[in-house]
Amino acid sequence: MTKKRTVLLFALCISASFLNAQKVDSDLPTDKNWKLVWNDEFNGKVLDTTKWGFREHIMQTRHTTWTDDAYEFDGKGNLLLKVYEKDGEYFTSQLQTGSNFMDRPGNQYAGSKLTWPIANLQTAKYLHKYGYYEIRCKMPAQEGWWVAFWLQSPTIGSTLDPLDSGVEIDIMENFTRNGTVSHAIHWDGYGKDHKHAGSGKMNLNLNDGEFHTYGLDWSPTGYIFYVDGKETWRVAGPVSHREQFILVSAECNGYRNGAASPILKEVKLPDYFAVDYVRVFDEIK
């Protein structure tokens, strides 16, 4: 046996042993061989801040109801992102392993005067490209907020070439409690040149109170999306060749238009988006 083959087999054994130790195996595509390269099993009592930070800005503006405390742990190996109310406002958290240059405090103008300082550049906690990205999670029960698992580029929209500056990849978005999810990609920034492609809403009965897996096989030739190990959508590109960061996010409806959705005032809170794990695998060739 060659040295290279021995190393590959050892890596496979380590990955398999790790997943077996966690009791729940990943729903990996069977047409490729995989090795685990990054993960968070959320088995502790506190968030691992060496892996995750919080997204609090959108388009250089502080989003006042994105916070760093709308989560907890259930003691059973699950992270619980939640929505809660305080003084008539509703709060959620967005976890991320990096940041986009447009989602940091930016240049602020007072009349025609440029004011300083602008935000510091930040070192990402984790960036990665190509491979299989997977979350195992259980959807919220109440209306009025939405959740997502996605990848973002630190530099999306900074050039006219999405292959270089990156593509937003929405592996899973869940907007309502009627069992639907969707997949999508976005590129060329978020201005007038913005482009996107998507699966549309797919009713897969995924608000059944159970855990499900949502995965993405991102390769140099395209994106393939999976739910519970079964392919649900694929698109050829444009394919980002930029390392990107991971987000597990929640957001209350309405605040992008200035105020909370009236639906939130009718729901019974707290409500939770339960996450069992997030895992990243590389293909073994």
C-alpha positions as CSV (number, residue, x, y, z in Angstrom):
1,M,0.0,0.0,0.0
2,T,1.3,3.4,-0.9
3,K,2.0,6.1,1.7
4,K,-0.6,8.4,0.1
5,R,-3.3,5.7,0.2
6,T,-2.5,4.9,3.8
7,V,-2.9,8.6,4.8
8,L,-6.2,8.8,2.9
9,L,-7.6,5.7,4.6
10,F,-6.5,7.0,8.0
11,A,-8.3,10.2,7.4
12,L,-11.5,8.3,6.4
13,C,-11.3,6.2,9.5
14,I,-10.8,9.3,11.7
15,S,-13.8,11.0,10.1
16,A,-16.0,7.9,10.4
17,S,-15.0,7.3,14.0
18,F,-15.8,11.0,14.9
19,L,-19.2,10.9,13.3
20,N,-20.1,7.6,14.9
21,A,-19.1,9.1,18.3
22,Q,-21.7,11.8,17.7
23,K,-24.4,9.1,17.1
24,V,-25.9,10.9,14.1
25,D,-24.1,10.4,10.8
26,S,-24.1,13.0,8.0
27,D,-26.2,12.5,4.9
28,L,-23.2,12.6,2.6
29,P,-23.6,12.2,-1.2
30,T,-22.5,8.7,-2.0
31,D,-20.8,9.4,-5.4
32,K,-17.7,10.8,-3.7
33,N,-15.4,10.1,-0.8
34,W,-15.4,12.7,2.0
35,K,-13.3,13.7,5.0
36,L,-14.4,16.0,7.8
37,V,-12.4,19.2,7.9
38,W,-14.4,21.6,10.2
39,N,-17.4,21.2,12.4
40,D,-19.3,22.4,15.5
41,E,-21.4,19.8,17.3
42,F,-22.7,22.3,19.9
43,N,-22.1,19.9,22.7
44,G,-20.9,22.5,25.2
45,K,-22.6,25.0,27.4
46,V,-21.2,28.1,25.8
47,L,-20.7,29.2,22.2
48,D,-17.3,28.5,20.7
49,T,-16.2,32.0,19.8
50,T,-13.0,30.6,18.2
51,K,-15.4,29.4,15.5
52,W,-18.3,31.9,15.5
53,G,-18.9,35.7,15.7
54,F,-22.1,37.7,15.3
55,R,-23.4,39.6,12.3
56,E,-24.9,42.8,13.5
57,H,-24.7,45.1,10.5
58,I,-26.3,45.1,7.0
59,M,-25.0,47.3,4.2
60,Q,-22.8,49.3,6.6
61,T,-25.7,50.0,8.9
62,R,-26.2,48.6,12.4
63,H,-29.3,46.3,12.5
64,T,-30.7,47.3,15.9
65,T,-32.4,44.0,16.6
66,W,-29.6,41.6,15.6
67,T,-27.9,40.9,18.9
68,D,-25.3,38.6,20.4
69,D,-27.5,37.0,23.0
70,A,-30.5,35.5,21.2
71,Y,-29.4,31.9,21.7
72,E,-29.0,29.2,24.3
73,F,-28.1,25.6,24.6
74,D,-30.5,22.8,25.5
75,G,-28.0,20.5,27.3
76,K,-28.7,17.8,24.7
77,G,-26.1,18.9,22.1
78,N,-28.2,21.5,20.3
79,L,-27.8,25.2,19.8
80,L,-31.1,27.1,20.1
81,L,-31.3,30.3,18.1
82,K,-34.3,32.2,19.4
83,V,-36.5,35.3,18.9
84,Y,-37.4,37.2,22.0
85,E,-39.2,40.5,22.8
86,K,-37.9,43.4,24.9
87,D,-39.6,46.8,25.3
88,G,-41.8,46.1,22.3
89,E,-38.9,45.1,19.9
90,Y,-38.0,41.6,18.8
91,F,-34.4,40.3,18.7
92,T,-32.5,37.5,17.0
93,S,-28.9,36.4,16.4
94,Q,-26.9,35.7,13.3
95,L,-23.8,33.5,13.7
96,Q,-21.0,33.8,11.1
97,T,-17.4,32.5,10.7
98,G,-16.3,35.6,8.8
99,S,-17.8,38.8,7.5
100,N,-18.6,40.6,4.3
101,F,-17.0,44.0,3.7
102,M,-20.4,45.6,3.2
103,D,-21.7,44.4,6.6
104,R,-19.3,46.4,8.7
105,P,-19.7,50.0,9.8
106,G,-18.7,52.1,6.8
107,N,-18.0,55.6,5.7
108,Q,-20.4,58.0,7.4
109,Y,-21.2,61.4,5.8
110,A,-22.2,64.6,7.6
111,G,-23.3,66.8,4.8
112,S,-20.4,66.7,2.4
113,K,-17.8,65.9,5.0
114,L,-16.3,62.5,5.3
115,T,-16.0,61.3,8.9
116,W,-13.5,58.9,10.3
117,P,-12.7,56.3,11.4
118,I,-14.3,53.6,9.3
119,A,-14.4,50.0,10.6
120,N,-11.3,47.9,11.1
121,L,-10.6,45.0,8.8
122,Q,-11.4,41.7,10.5
123,T,-9.7,38.3,10.3
124,A,-12.1,35.6,9.5
125,K,-12.5,32.7,11.9
126,Y,-13.0,30.2,9.1
127,L,-13.1,30.4,5.3
128,H,-13.4,27.5,2.9
129,K,-14.2,26.7,-0.7
130,Y,-15.5,23.6,-2.4
131,G,-16.7,20.6,-0.5
132,Y,-19.8,19.5,1.3
133,Y,-21.5,21.8,3.8
134,E,-24.2,20.4,6.0
135,I,-26.5,21.5,8.9
136,R,-28.9,19.3,10.9
137,C,-31.6,21.4,12.3
138,K,-35.3,21.7,13.4
139,M,-37.4,24.6,12.2
140,P,-39.2,27.2,14.4
141,A,-42.8,26.7,15.3
142,Q,-44.1,30.3,15.2
143,E,-44.6,32.7,12.3
144,G,-43.0,36.1,12.0
145,W,-39.3,35.2,11.6
146,W,-37.1,33.3,9.2
147,V,-34.0,31.2,9.4
148,A,-31.2,30.2,7.0
149,F,-28.0,28.3,6.5
150,W,-25.8,29.9,3.9
151,L,-22.3,30.8,2.6
152,Q,-21.1,34.3,1.8
153,S,-18.0,35.8,0.3
154,P,-16.1,38.5,2.1
155,T,-15.9,40.4,-1.1
156,I,-19.1,39.8,-3.1
157,G,-19.9,42.6,-5.4
158,S,-16.5,44.2,-5.2
159,T,-15.6,43.2,-8.8
160,L,-17.6,42.5,-12.0
161,D,-16.5,38.9,-11.9
162,P,-18.5,36.7,-9.4
163,L,-16.0,33.8,-10.0
164,D,-13.4,36.1,-8.3
165,S,-15.4,38.1,-5.8
166,G,-17.8,35.4,-4.8
167,V,-21.4,34.3,-4.7
168,E,-24.0,34.1,-1.9
169,I,-25.1,30.5,-1.6
170,D,-28.3,30.0,0.3
171,I,-28.2,26.3,1.2
172,M,-31.5,26.5,3.2
173,E,-34.0,29.3,3.8
174,N,-37.2,28.8,5.7
175,F,-39.6,31.8,5.7
176,T,-42.9,30.3,6.8
177,R,-44.2,27.5,8.9
178,N,-46.0,25.6,6.1
179,G,-43.2,23.1,5.4
180,T,-41.5,24.9,2.6
181,V,-37.8,25.6,2.1
182,S,-35.8,27.1,-0.7
183,H,-32.3,27.2,-2.2
184,A,-30.7,30.1,-4.1
185,I,-27.6,31.8,-5.3
186,H,-26.9,35.6,-5.7
187,W,-24.1,37.4,-7.4
188,D,-22.9,40.7,-8.8
189,G,-23.5,42.4,-5.5
190,Y,-26.8,43.8,-4.3
191,G,-27.3,46.9,-6.5
192,K,-28.9,47.3,-9.9
193,D,-26.7,44.7,-11.4
194,H,-27.7,42.0,-8.9
195,K,-28.6,38.6,-10.3
196,H,-29.9,35.4,-8.8
197,A,-31.2,32.0,-9.4
198,G,-33.3,29.8,-7.1
199,S,-35.2,26.6,-6.6
200,G,-38.4,28.4,-5.6
201,K,-40.4,27.3,-2.5
202,M,-40.4,23.6,-2.2
203,N,-43.1,22.0,0.1
204,L,-41.3,19.1,1.6
205,N,-43.2,19.0,5.0
206,L,-40.1,20.2,6.8
207,N,-41.9,22.0,9.7
208,D,-42.9,18.6,11.2
209,G,-41.1,19.2,14.5
210,E,-38.3,16.8,13.5
211,F,-34.6,17.4,12.7
212,H,-33.6,17.3,9.0
213,T,-30.3,17.8,7.1
214,Y,-29.6,20.4,4.5
215,G,-26.5,20.1,2.4
216,L,-24.5,21.6,-0.5
217,D,-22.0,20.0,-2.7
218,W,-20.0,23.0,-4.0
219,S,-17.5,22.0,-6.7
220,P,-15.6,23.9,-9.4
221,T,-18.3,22.8,-11.9
222,G,-21.5,23.8,-10.0
223,Y,-23.7,23.5,-6.9
224,I,-25.9,20.5,-5.9
225,F,-28.3,21.0,-3.0
226,Y,-29.6,18.2,-0.8
227,V,-32.3,17.7,1.8
228,D,-32.0,14.6,4.0
229,G,-29.4,13.2,1.6
230,K,-31.6,13.5,-1.5
231,E,-30.8,16.0,-4.3
232,T,-33.4,18.8,-4.4
233,W,-31.8,21.3,-6.8
234,R,-28.7,22.0,-8.9
235,V,-27.3,24.9,-10.8
236,A,-24.2,25.2,-12.9
237,G,-23.1,28.6,-11.7
238,P,-21.6,31.1,-11.7
239,V,-19.3,29.2,-9.4
240,S,-17.4,31.1,-6.8
241,H,-13.7,30.3,-6.7
242,R,-13.3,32.5,-3.6
243,E,-13.1,31.1,0.0
244,Q,-16.3,31.9,1.8
245,F,-17.6,31.9,5.3
246,I,-20.6,30.1,7.0
247,L,-23.7,31.7,8.5
248,V,-26.4,30.2,10.6
249,S,-28.9,33.0,10.9
250,A,-32.3,34.2,12.1
251,E,-34.2,37.4,11.4
252,C,-37.4,39.0,12.4
253,N,-39.8,40.0,9.7
254,G,-40.4,43.7,9.0
255,Y,-37.3,45.4,10.4
256,R,-35.8,45.9,6.9
257,N,-38.8,48.1,6.3
258,G,-38.5,49.9,9.6
259,A,-40.6,48.0,12.2
260,A,-41.4,44.5,13.4
261,S,-44.1,42.6,11.5
262,P,-47.5,42.7,13.3
263,I,-47.4,38.9,13.2
264,L,-44.8,38.9,15.9
265,K,-47.1,40.6,18.3
266,E,-49.5,37.6,18.0
267,V,-47.0,34.7,18.5
268,K,-46.2,32.8,21.7
269,L,-42.5,33.4,22.5
270,P,-39.8,32.3,22.9
271,D,-39.5,30.2,19.8
272,Y,-36.4,28.3,18.7
273,F,-34.4,27.3,15.6
274,A,-32.6,24.2,16.9
275,V,-29.2,23.3,15.4
276,D,-27.7,19.9,16.1
277,Y,-24.5,20.4,14.1
278,V,-22.7,22.2,11.3
279,R,-20.1,20.2,9.3
280,V,-17.8,20.8,6.4
281,F,-16.2,18.0,4.3
282,D,-13.6,17.9,1.6
283,E,-13.7,15.5,-1.2
284,I,-11.0,12.9,-1.2
285,K,-9.6,12.4,-4.7
